[in-house]
Amino acid sequence: FPPQDSDTTIPIDETLQFNESLQNAHRGMDDLIGSGTHILQGLRDQRVTLKGTHKKILDVANMLG
């Protein structure tokens, strides 16, 4: 095969590297969103626990007068 003109070649290696970088970024964003979801769920759970504790403290305070 004769050498190809640079105007007609496709930079496959660069395209593959770019695609891999995009996939890595996509995975990273998925991981970040997953972590944020877990953090928010943990905060919701803590809120429920604190609300229950607050109610119990108010009940004890009312009992004591």
C-alpha positions in Angstrom: 0.0 0.0 0.0 1.3 3.5 -0.8 1.6 6.0 2.1 -1.5 7.9 2.8 -1.9 11.6 2.5 -2.2 13.2 5.9 -5.4 15.0 4.8 -7.2 11.6 4.4 -5.9 9.8 7.5 -8.1 9.4 10.6 -6.4 9.8 14.0 -7.7 6.6 15.4 -5.3 6.5 18.4 -6.3 10.1 19.5 -10.0 9.3 19.0 -9.7 6.1 21.1 -7.8 8.0 23.9 -10.5 10.7 23.8 -13.3 8.2 24.0 -11.6 6.4 26.9 -11.1 9.7 28.7 -14.8 10.5 28.2 -15.8 7.1 29.6 -13.6 7.6 32.6 -15.1 11.0 33.2 -18.6 9.4 32.9 -17.7 6.7 35.4 -16.3 9.3 37.8 -19.4 11.4 37.6 -21.5 8.3 38.3 -19.4 7.6 41.3 -19.7 11.2 42.5 -23.5 11.1 42.1 -23.6 7.8 44.0 -21.6 9.2 46.8 -23.8 12.2 47.0 -26.9 10.0 47.1 -25.4 8.0 50.0 -24.5 11.2 51.9 -28.0 12.6 51.5 -29.6 9.4 52.7 -27.3 9.4 55.7 -28.3 12.9 56.5 -32.0 12.0 56.2 -31.5 9.1 58.6 -29.7 11.4 61.1 -32.6 13.9 60.8 -35.1 11.2 61.7 -33.0 10.1 64.6 -32.6 13.6 65.9 -36.3 14.4 65.5 -37.1 11.3 67.6 -34.5 12.3 70.2 -35.9 15.9 70.3 -39.4 14.6 70.9 -38.3 12.3 73.7 -36.4 15.2 75.4 -39.5 17.4 75.2 -41.6 14.6 76.6 -39.2 14.2 79.6 -39.1 18.0 80.1 -42.9 18.1 80.1 -43.1 15.2 82.6 -40.7 17.0 84.9 -42.6 20.3 84.6 
